[in-house]
Amino acid sequence: MPSIGAFLVYGLYLASFLGSAAAAPLPGGDPSETSRRSCNVIKRKEWRTLSDSQKKSYIKAVKCIQAKPAIAKATIPNSVSRFDDFQGVHIQQTFLIHFVGHFLAWHRYYVATYEKALREECGYQGAQPYWDWTLDADNFLESPLWDPDTGFGGNGATIPPDGSPIAVPGATGGGCVTNGPFVDMRLHIGPGASLNATSRCLRRGFSPFIAQTFSNTAKVNNALAQPDFGWFNKVVEGETNFQNAGIHGGGHFSVGGEAGDLFSSPGEPVFYLHHANLDRVYWKWQSMNLPARLSDISGPVTMMGPITGPNVTLSFPIDLGPLAPRVTVKDLMDIEGSKKGTGVLCYTYEE
């Protein structure tokens, strides 16, 4: 585990905001009241396997959710859009959902809720795509993800480095994105822990070095080789330094800019493809011994809490505030539902 001295809370993300206090858990329903419903299991696919029309359909849905009026103003007053609602909840809960035992479960539910919003509020017919960054680790800048016409656009404008001791190694760009569908996108809250009203561009600062170092097949295989959830989760999240950022940090810091902000990273639309891939790796690990690993959960309930406990259990509540009903970790262990086609989650992955 990283030392307290390494904390800087995430020297990796946006250290200038680390002194902010964590928000209290958001209100939600009783975990025991989780509804069960029938559904058709949808299949998430890797971005580059989608047709051009499917890619454009997804981008259209993202821009739609960015134009839909916010519903979370009671708890996030400066949220303008539904996209802001999602970013705001992540900002509020940042210290509750990282370096904890429920990190993967919380983000699994979060991405699934975003996927549901795209489908139900914006008419998107597909599933949430994922970005397999191992395919781009050695040629990051050429990833089809950055195509300005059938992707998310490319790097941010080049800005002079500020000499920060916690600057991302190998980072380029750093300014507003200069092409693609999100070139005129405005973020309304953040950066960092701030929920104050703002209007700012989407920034990116690509680091091929980070991609090559932390987003490669060997790193994924190392995670998959872990014998239990506790070790798997530690390997995925890594540490609070650039020597062992983990595959989670690799995806964030290779993109940089908004994606490299611990609090407001969901302001980067690629966030959801990155975390879908983390979830895919998690599901792949679970599927290697599914009967046992559907109940294998552990880890601290507080950020970087003591290994002596208390530990996260299957009954631990997962709360997305105004975004979705409160559920438990147990509800989120099987992405295809507690029975095939039923349950809180209803999706799977195409390899």
Contacts in CASP RR format, 6 or more apart in sequence:
PFRMAT RR
TARGET T0000
AUTHOR 0000-0000-0000
METHOD contacts of the structure
MODEL  1
MPSIGAFLVYGLYLASFLGSAAAAPLPGGDPSETSRRSCNVIKRKEWRTL
SDSQKKSYIKAVKCIQAKPAIAKATIPNSVSRFDDFQGVHIQQTFLIHFV
GHFLAWHRYYVATYEKALREECGYQGAQPYWDWTLDADNFLESPLWDPDT
GFGGNGATIPPDGSPIAVPGATGGGCVTNGPFVDMRLHIGPGASLNATSR
CLRRGFSPFIAQTFSNTAKVNNALAQPDFGWFNKVVEGETNFQNAGIHGG
GHFSVGGEAGDLFSSPGEPVFYLHHANLDRVYWKWQSMNLPARLSDISGP
VTMMGPITGPNVTLSFPIDLGPLAPRVTVKDLMDIEGSKKGTGVLCYTYE
E
1 234 0 8 1.000
1 239 0 8 1.000
1 304 0 8 1.000
1 307 0 8 1.000
2 239 0 8 1.000
2 240 0 8 1.000
2 241 0 8 1.000
2 304 0 8 1.000
6 239 0 8 1.000
6 240 0 8 1.000
6 241 0 8 1.000
7 18 0 8 1.000
7 240 0 8 1.000
7 304 0 8 1.000
8 15 0 8 1.000
8 18 0 8 1.000
8 166 0 8 1.000
8 240 0 8 1.000
9 15 0 8 1.000
9 18 0 8 1.000
9 19 0 8 1.000
9 95 0 8 1.000
9 240 0 8 1.000
9 262 0 8 1.000
10 18 0 8 1.000
10 98 0 8 1.000
10 240 0 8 1.000
10 262 0 8 1.000
11 18 0 8 1.000
11 166 0 8 1.000
11 240 0 8 1.000
11 241 0 8 1.000
12 166 0 8 1.000
12 240 0 8 1.000
12 241 0 8 1.000
12 242 0 8 1.000
12 245 0 8 1.000
12 249 0 8 1.000
12 252 0 8 1.000
12 253 0 8 1.000
12 260 0 8 1.000
12 262 0 8 1.000
13 252 0 8 1.000
13 260 0 8 1.000
13 261 0 8 1.000
13 262 0 8 1.000
13 263 0 8 1.000
13 265 0 8 1.000
14 191 0 8 1.000
14 192 0 8 1.000
14 260 0 8 1.000
14 261 0 8 1.000
14 262 0 8 1.000
14 263 0 8 1.000
14 264 0 8 1.000
15 166 0 8 1.000
16 192 0 8 1.000
17 191 0 8 1.000
17 192 0 8 1.000
17 193 0 8 1.000
17 194 0 8 1.000
17 261 0 8 1.000
17 262 0 8 1.000
17 263 0 8 1.000
18 262 0 8 1.000
19 193 0 8 1.000
20 192 0 8 1.000
20 193 0 8 1.000
21 95 0 8 1.000
22 93 0 8 1.000
22 94 0 8 1.000
22 95 0 8 1.000
22 96 0 8 1.000
22 303 0 8 1.000
23 92 0 8 1.000
23 93 0 8 1.000
23 95 0 8 1.000
23 96 0 8 1.000
25 93 0 8 1.000
25 96 0 8 1.000
25 319 0 8 1.000
26 75 0 8 1.000
26 89 0 8 1.000
26 92 0 8 1.000
26 93 0 8 1.000
26 319 0 8 1.000
26 320 0 8 1.000
26 321 0 8 1.000
26 322 0 8 1.000
27 319 0 8 1.000
27 321 0 8 1.000
28 319 0 8 1.000
28 321 0 8 1.000
28 325 0 8 1.000
28 326 0 8 1.000
29 325 0 8 1.000
29 326 0 8 1.000
30 326 0 8 1.000
31 315 0 8 1.000
31 317 0 8 1.000
31 326 0 8 1.000
31 327 0 8 1.000
31 328 0 8 1.000
31 331 0 8 1.000
33 325 0 8 1.000
34 325 0 8 1.000
34 326 0 8 1.000
34 327 0 8 1.000
34 328 0 8 1.000
34 331 0 8 1.000
34 344 0 8 1.000
35 325 0 8 1.000
36 338 0 8 1.000
36 342 0 8 1.000
36 343 0 8 1.000
36 344 0 8 1.000
37 342 0 8 1.000
37 343 0 8 1.000
38 341 0 8 1.000
38 342 0 8 1.000
39 341 0 8 1.000
39 342 0 8 1.000
39 343 0 8 1.000
39 346 0 8 1.000
40 341 0 8 1.000
40 346 0 8 1.000
41 336 0 8 1.000
41 340 0 8 1.000
41 341 0 8 1.000
41 346 0 8 1.000
41 347 0 8 1.000
41 348 0 8 1.000
42 126 0 8 1.000
42 127 0 8 1.000
42 346 0 8 1.000
42 347 0 8 1.000
42 348 0 8 1.000
43 127 0 8 1.000
43 347 0 8 1.000
43 348 0 8 1.000
43 349 0 8 1.000
43 350 0 8 1.000
44 127 0 8 1.000
44 128 0 8 1.000
44 129 0 8 1.000
44 130 0 8 1.000
44 276 0 8 1.000
44 280 0 8 1.000
44 347 0 8 1.000
44 348 0 8 1.000
44 349 0 8 1.000
44 350 0 8 1.000
45 127 0 8 1.000
45 129 0 8 1.000
45 130 0 8 1.000
45 349 0 8 1.000
45 350 0 8 1.000
46 129 0 8 1.000
46 130 0 8 1.000
46 131 0 8 1.000
46 132 0 8 1.000
46 135 0 8 1.000
46 350 0 8 1.000
47 55 0 8 1.000
47 129 0 8 1.000
47 130 0 8 1.000
47 131 0 8 1.000
47 144 0 8 1.000
47 145 0 8 1.000
47 151 0 8 1.000
47 273 0 8 1.000
48 135 0 8 1.000
48 144 0 8 1.000
48 145 0 8 1.000
49 350 0 8 1.000
50 58 0 8 1.000
50 129 0 8 1.000
52 150 0 8 1.000
54 126 0 8 1.000
55 150 0 8 1.000
55 151 0 8 1.000
56 150 0 8 1.000
57 124 0 8 1.000
57 125 0 8 1.000
57 126 0 8 1.000
58 118 0 8 1.000
58 124 0 8 1.000
58 126 0 8 1.000
58 129 0 8 1.000
59 151 0 8 1.000
59 152 0 8 1.000
59 181 0 8 1.000
60 122 0 8 1.000
60 124 0 8 1.000
61 118 0 8 1.000
61 119 0 8 1.000
61 122 0 8 1.000
61 123 0 8 1.000
61 124 0 8 1.000
62 83 0 8 1.000
62 118 0 8 1.000
62 269 0 8 1.000
63 181 0 8 1.000
64 118 0 8 1.000
64 121 0 8 1.000
64 122 0 8 1.000
64 123 0 8 1.000
64 124 0 8 1.000
65 81 0 8 1.000
65 82 0 8 1.000
65 83 0 8 1.000
65 114 0 8 1.000
65 117 0 8 1.000
65 118 0 8 1.000
65 121 0 8 1.000
65 122 0 8 1.000
66 81 0 8 1.000
66 82 0 8 1.000
66 83 0 8 1.000
66 185 0 8 1.000
67 81 0 8 1.000
68 81 0 8 1.000
68 82 0 8 1.000
68 83 0 8 1.000
68 121 0 8 1.000
68 122 0 8 1.000
69 80 0 8 1.000
69 81 0 8 1.000
69 82 0 8 1.000
70 76 0 8 1.000
70 79 0 8 1.000
70 80 0 8 1.000
70 81 0 8 1.000
70 82 0 8 1.000
70 84 0 8 1.000
70 85 0 8 1.000
71 82 0 8 1.000
71 85 0 8 1.000
71 322 0 8 1.000
72 79 0 8 1.000
72 84 0 8 1.000
72 85 0 8 1.000
72 88 0 8 1.000
72 89 0 8 1.000
72 321 0 8 1.000
72 322 0 8 1.000
72 323 0 8 1.000
73 79 0 8 1.000
74 322 0 8 1.000
75 92 0 8 1.000
75 321 0 8 1.000
75 322 0 8 1.000
76 84 0 8 1.000
76 85 0 8 1.000
76 88 0 8 1.000
76 89 0 8 1.000
76 92 0 8 1.000
76 189 0 8 1.000
76 195 0 8 1.000
76 322 0 8 1.000
77 195 0 8 1.000
78 84 0 8 1.000
78 188 0 8 1.000
78 189 0 8 1.000
78 195 0 8 1.000
78 196 0 8 1.000
78 197 0 8 1.000
78 198 0 8 1.000
79 85 0 8 1.000
79 88 0 8 1.000
79 188 0 8 1.000
79 189 0 8 1.000
80 188 0 8 1.000
81 188 0 8 1.000
82 117 0 8 1.000
82 121 0 8 1.000
83 267 0 8 1.000
84 187 0 8 1.000
84 188 0 8 1.000
84 189 0 8 1.000
85 322 0 8 1.000
85 323 0 8 1.000
86 110 0 8 1.000
86 113 0 8 1.000
86 114 0 8 1.000
86 117 0 8 1.000
86 266 0 8 1.000
86 323 0 8 1.000
87 187 0 8 1.000
87 189 0 8 1.000
87 190 0 8 1.000
87 264 0 8 1.000
87 266 0 8 1.000
87 267 0 8 1.000
88 189 0 8 1.000
88 195 0 8 1.000
88 264 0 8 1.000
88 266 0 8 1.000
89 110 0 8 1.000
89 320 0 8 1.000
89 321 0 8 1.000
89 322 0 8 1.000
89 323 0 8 1.000
90 97 0 8 1.000
90 110 0 8 1.000
90 263 0 8 1.000
90 264 0 8 1.000
90 265 0 8 1.000
90 266 0 8 1.000
91 189 0 8 1.000
91 190 0 8 1.000
91 192 0 8 1.000
91 193 0 8 1.000
91 194 0 8 1.000
91 195 0 8 1.000
91 263 0 8 1.000
91 264 0 8 1.000
92 195 0 8 1.000
93 106 0 8 1.000
93 319 0 8 1.000
94 193 0 8 1.000
94 262 0 8 1.000
94 263 0 8 1.000
95 303 0 8 1.000
96 302 0 8 1.000
96 303 0 8 1.000
97 103 0 8 1.000
97 106 0 8 1.000
97 107 0 8 1.000
98 237 0 8 1.000
98 262 0 8 1.000
98 303 0 8 1.000
99 237 0 8 1.000
99 300 0 8 1.000
99 303 0 8 1.000
99 304 0 8 1.000
99 305 0 8 1.000
100 299 0 8 1.000
100 300 0 8 1.000
100 301 0 8 1.000
100 302 0 8 1.000
100 303 0 8 1.000
100 305 0 8 1.000
100 312 0 8 1.000
101 230 0 8 1.000
101 233 0 8 1.000
101 297 0 8 1.000
101 298 0 8 1.000
101 299 0 8 1.000
101 300 0 8 1.000
101 301 0 8 1.000
101 311 0 8 1.000
101 312 0 8 1.000
102 297 0 8 1.000
102 301 0 8 1.000
102 312 0 8 1.000
102 316 0 8 1.000
102 318 0 8 1.000
102 329 0 8 1.000
103 233 0 8 1.000
103 236 0 8 1.000
103 237 0 8 1.000
104 233 0 8 1.000
104 236 0 8 1.000
104 278 0 8 1.000
104 279 0 8 1.000
104 282 0 8 1.000
105 297 0 8 1.000
105 318 0 8 1.000
105 329 0 8 1.000
105 332 0 8 1.000
105 333 0 8 1.000
106 318 0 8 1.000
107 275 0 8 1.000
107 278 0 8 1.000
107 279 0 8 1.000
108 279 0 8 1.000
108 282 0 8 1.000
108 332 0 8 1.000
108 335 0 8 1.000
108 345 0 8 1.000
109 318 0 8 1.000
109 320 0 8 1.000
109 324 0 8 1.000
109 327 0 8 1.000
109 332 0 8 1.000
109 344 0 8 1.000
109 345 0 8 1.000
110 275 0 8 1.000
110 320 0 8 1.000
110 323 0 8 1.000
111 128 0 8 1.000
111 272 0 8 1.000
111 275 0 8 1.000
111 276 0 8 1.000
111 279 0 8 1.000
112 128 0 8 1.000
112 344 0 8 1.000
112 345 0 8 1.000
112 347 0 8 1.000
113 320 0 8 1.000
113 323 0 8 1.000
113 324 0 8 1.000
114 128 0 8 1.000
114 272 0 8 1.000
115 127 0 8 1.000
115 128 0 8 1.000
115 272 0 8 1.000
115 347 0 8 1.000
116 324 0 8 1.000
118 124 0 8 1.000
118 128 0 8 1.000
119 125 0 8 1.000
119 126 0 8 1.000
127 347 0 8 1.000
128 272 0 8 1.000
128 273 0 8 1.000
128 276 0 8 1.000
128 347 0 8 1.000
129 273 0 8 1.000
129 276 0 8 1.000
130 273 0 8 1.000
130 276 0 8 1.000
130 277 0 8 1.000
130 279 0 8 1.000
130 280 0 8 1.000
130 349 0 8 1.000
131 145 0 8 1.000
131 270 0 8 1.000
131 273 0 8 1.000
131 274 0 8 1.000
131 276 0 8 1.000
131 277 0 8 1.000
132 277 0 8 1.000
132 280 0 8 1.000
133 211 0 8 1.000
133 215 0 8 1.000
133 247 0 8 1.000
133 250 0 8 1.000
133 251 0 8 1.000
133 254 0 8 1.000
133 274 0 8 1.000
133 277 0 8 1.000
134 215 0 8 1.000
134 216 0 8 1.000
134 217 0 8 1.000
134 220 0 8 1.000
135 143 0 8 1.000
136 142 0 8 1.000
136 143 0 8 1.000
136 145 0 8 1.000
136 211 0 8 1.000
136 215 0 8 1.000
137 211 0 8 1.000
137 212 0 8 1.000
137 215 0 8 1.000
137 216 0 8 1.000
137 217 0 8 1.000
138 212 0 8 1.000
138 216 0 8 1.000
140 206 0 8 1.000
140 207 0 8 1.000
140 208 0 8 1.000
140 211 0 8 1.000
140 212 0 8 1.000
140 254 0 8 1.000
141 155 0 8 1.000
141 206 0 8 1.000
141 208 0 8 1.000
144 150 0 8 1.000
144 151 0 8 1.000
145 151 0 8 1.000
145 152 0 8 1.000
145 270 0 8 1.000
145 273 0 8 1.000
146 152 0 8 1.000
146 153 0 8 1.000
146 154 0 8 1.000
146 155 0 8 1.000
147 153 0 8 1.000
148 154 0 8 1.000
148 179 0 8 1.000
148 180 0 8 1.000
148 181 0 8 1.000
149 180 0 8 1.000
151 180 0 8 1.000
151 181 0 8 1.000
152 180 0 8 1.000
152 181 0 8 1.000
152 182 0 8 1.000
152 269 0 8 1.000
152 270 0 8 1.000
153 177 0 8 1.000
153 179 0 8 1.000
153 180 0 8 1.000
153 181 0 8 1.000
153 182 0 8 1.000
153 183 0 8 1.000
154 177 0 8 1.000
154 178 0 8 1.000
154 179 0 8 1.000
154 180 0 8 1.000
154 204 0 8 1.000
154 206 0 8 1.000
155 172 0 8 1.000
155 173 0 8 1.000
155 174 0 8 1.000
155 177 0 8 1.000
155 178 0 8 1.000
155 204 0 8 1.000
155 205 0 8 1.000
155 206 0 8 1.000
156 173 0 8 1.000
156 174 0 8 1.000
156 175 0 8 1.000
156 176 0 8 1.000
156 177 0 8 1.000
156 178 0 8 1.000
156 203 0 8 1.000
156 204 0 8 1.000
156 205 0 8 1.000
156 206 0 8 1.000
157 173 0 8 1.000
157 174 0 8 1.000
157 175 0 8 1.000
157 176 0 8 1.000
157 177 0 8 1.000
157 178 0 8 1.000
158 172 0 8 1.000
158 173 0 8 1.000
158 174 0 8 1.000
158 175 0 8 1.000
159 173 0 8 1.000
159 174 0 8 1.000
159 175 0 8 1.000
161 167 0 8 1.000
161 171 0 8 1.000
168 205 0 8 1.000
168 207 0 8 1.000
168 210 0 8 1.000
168 242 0 8 1.000
168 253 0 8 1.000
168 256 0 8 1.000
168 260 0 8 1.000
169 207 0 8 1.000
169 209 0 8 1.000
169 210 0 8 1.000
169 242 0 8 1.000
170 207 0 8 1.000
170 208 0 8 1.000
170 209 0 8 1.000
170 210 0 8 1.000
171 205 0 8 1.000
171 206 0 8 1.000
171 207 0 8 1.000
171 210 0 8 1.000
171 256 0 8 1.000
172 205 0 8 1.000
172 206 0 8 1.000
172 207 0 8 1.000
172 208 0 8 1.000
173 204 0 8 1.000
173 205 0 8 1.000
173 206 0 8 1.000
174 203 0 8 1.000
174 204 0 8 1.000
174 205 0 8 1.000
174 256 0 8 1.000
174 257 0 8 1.000
175 201 0 8 1.000
175 203 0 8 1.000
175 204 0 8 1.000
175 205 0 8 1.000
175 257 0 8 1.000
176 183 0 8 1.000
176 201 0 8 1.000
176 202 0 8 1.000
176 203 0 8 1.000
177 183 0 8 1.000
177 185 0 8 1.000
177 201 0 8 1.000
177 202 0 8 1.000
177 203 0 8 1.000
177 204 0 8 1.000
182 202 0 8 1.000
182 269 0 8 1.000
185 201 0 8 1.000
185 202 0 8 1.000
186 199 0 8 1.000
186 200 0 8 1.000
186 201 0 8 1.000
187 198 0 8 1.000
187 199 0 8 1.000
187 200 0 8 1.000
187 201 0 8 1.000
187 202 0 8 1.000
187 258 0 8 1.000
187 264 0 8 1.000
187 267 0 8 1.000
188 197 0 8 1.000
188 198 0 8 1.000
188 199 0 8 1.000
189 195 0 8 1.000
189 196 0 8 1.000
189 197 0 8 1.000
189 198 0 8 1.000
189 264 0 8 1.000
190 196 0 8 1.000
190 198 0 8 1.000
190 261 0 8 1.000
190 263 0 8 1.000
190 264 0 8 1.000
191 200 0 8 1.000
191 258 0 8 1.000
191 261 0 8 1.000
191 263 0 8 1.000
191 264 0 8 1.000
192 261 0 8 1.000
192 262 0 8 1.000
192 263 0 8 1.000
192 264 0 8 1.000
193 263 0 8 1.000
202 258 0 8 1.000
202 267 0 8 1.000
202 268 0 8 1.000
202 269 0 8 1.000
203 256 0 8 1.000
203 257 0 8 1.000
203 258 0 8 1.000
204 255 0 8 1.000
204 256 0 8 1.000
204 257 0 8 1.000
204 258 0 8 1.000
204 259 0 8 1.000
204 268 0 8 1.000
205 255 0 8 1.000
205 256 0 8 1.000
205 257 0 8 1.000
206 254 0 8 1.000
206 255 0 8 1.000
206 256 0 8 1.000
207 253 0 8 1.000
207 254 0 8 1.000
207 256 0 8 1.000
208 254 0 8 1.000
210 242 0 8 1.000
210 245 0 8 1.000
210 249 0 8 1.000
210 250 0 8 1.000
210 251 0 8 1.000
210 253 0 8 1.000
210 254 0 8 1.000
211 250 0 8 1.000
211 251 0 8 1.000
211 254 0 8 1.000
213 245 0 8 1.000
213 250 0 8 1.000
214 245 0 8 1.000
214 246 0 8 1.000
214 247 0 8 1.000
214 249 0 8 1.000
214 250 0 8 1.000
214 251 0 8 1.000
214 253 0 8 1.000
214 254 0 8 1.000
215 247 0 8 1.000
215 250 0 8 1.000
215 251 0 8 1.000
215 254 0 8 1.000
219 246 0 8 1.000
219 247 0 8 1.000
220 247 0 8 1.000
220 281 0 8 1.000
222 235 0 8 1.000
223 232 0 8 1.000
223 235 0 8 1.000
223 236 0 8 1.000
223 247 0 8 1.000
223 281 0 8 1.000
223 285 0 8 1.000
224 232 0 8 1.000
224 281 0 8 1.000
224 284 0 8 1.000
224 285 0 8 1.000
224 288 0 8 1.000
226 232 0 8 1.000
226 235 0 8 1.000
226 285 0 8 1.000
228 296 0 8 1.000
228 298 0 8 1.000
229 293 0 8 1.000
229 296 0 8 1.000
229 297 0 8 1.000
229 298 0 8 1.000
230 298 0 8 1.000
230 299 0 8 1.000
232 282 0 8 1.000
232 285 0 8 1.000
233 298 0 8 1.000
233 299 0 8 1.000
235 246 0 8 1.000
235 247 0 8 1.000
236 246 0 8 1.000
236 247 0 8 1.000
236 248 0 8 1.000
236 278 0 8 1.000
236 281 0 8 1.000
236 282 0 8 1.000
237 246 0 8 1.000
237 248 0 8 1.000
237 249 0 8 1.000
238 244 0 8 1.000
238 245 0 8 1.000
238 246 0 8 1.000
238 248 0 8 1.000
238 249 0 8 1.000
239 245 0 8 1.000
239 246 0 8 1.000
242 253 0 8 1.000
245 253 0 8 1.000
247 278 0 8 1.000
247 281 0 8 1.000
248 278 0 8 1.000
251 259 0 8 1.000
251 274 0 8 1.000
252 259 0 8 1.000
252 260 0 8 1.000
252 265 0 8 1.000
252 274 0 8 1.000
253 259 0 8 1.000
253 260 0 8 1.000
255 268 0 8 1.000
255 270 0 8 1.000
255 274 0 8 1.000
256 268 0 8 1.000
257 268 0 8 1.000
258 264 0 8 1.000
258 265 0 8 1.000
258 267 0 8 1.000
258 268 0 8 1.000
259 265 0 8 1.000
259 268 0 8 1.000
259 270 0 8 1.000
259 271 0 8 1.000
259 274 0 8 1.000
260 268 0 8 1.000
265 271 0 8 1.000
266 272 0 8 1.000
279 335 0 8 1.000
280 349 0 8 1.000
283 335 0 8 1.000
283 348 0 8 1.000
283 349 0 8 1.000
284 349 0 8 1.000
285 293 0 8 1.000
286 293 0 8 1.000
286 294 0 8 1.000
286 296 0 8 1.000
286 333 0 8 1.000
287 293 0 8 1.000
294 333 0 8 1.000
294 334 0 8 1.000
295 314 0 8 1.000
295 330 0 8 1.000
295 333 0 8 1.000
297 312 0 8 1.000
297 313 0 8 1.000
297 314 0 8 1.000
297 316 0 8 1.000
297 329 0 8 1.000
297 333 0 8 1.000
298 311 0 8 1.000
298 312 0 8 1.000
299 307 0 8 1.000
299 309 0 8 1.000
299 311 0 8 1.000
299 312 0 8 1.000
300 306 0 8 1.000
300 307 0 8 1.000
300 309 0 8 1.000
300 310 0 8 1.000
300 311 0 8 1.000
300 312 0 8 1.000
301 309 0 8 1.000
301 310 0 8 1.000
301 311 0 8 1.000
301 312 0 8 1.000
301 316 0 8 1.000
312 329 0 8 1.000
313 329 0 8 1.000
314 328 0 8 1.000
314 329 0 8 1.000
314 330 0 8 1.000
314 333 0 8 1.000
315 328 0 8 1.000
315 329 0 8 1.000
315 330 0 8 1.000
316 328 0 8 1.000
316 329 0 8 1.000
317 326 0 8 1.000
317 327 0 8 1.000
317 328 0 8 1.000
318 326 0 8 1.000
318 327 0 8 1.000
318 328 0 8 1.000
318 329 0 8 1.000
318 331 0 8 1.000
318 332 0 8 1.000
319 326 0 8 1.000
320 326 0 8 1.000
327 344 0 8 1.000
331 338 0 8 1.000
331 343 0 8 1.000
331 344 0 8 1.000
331 345 0 8 1.000
332 344 0 8 1.000
332 345 0 8 1.000
334 345 0 8 1.000
335 345 0 8 1.000
335 347 0 8 1.000
335 348 0 8 1.000
335 349 0 8 1.000
336 345 0 8 1.000
336 346 0 8 1.000
336 347 0 8 1.000
336 348 0 8 1.000
337 343 0 8 1.000
337 344 0 8 1.000
337 345 0 8 1.000
337 346 0 8 1.000
END
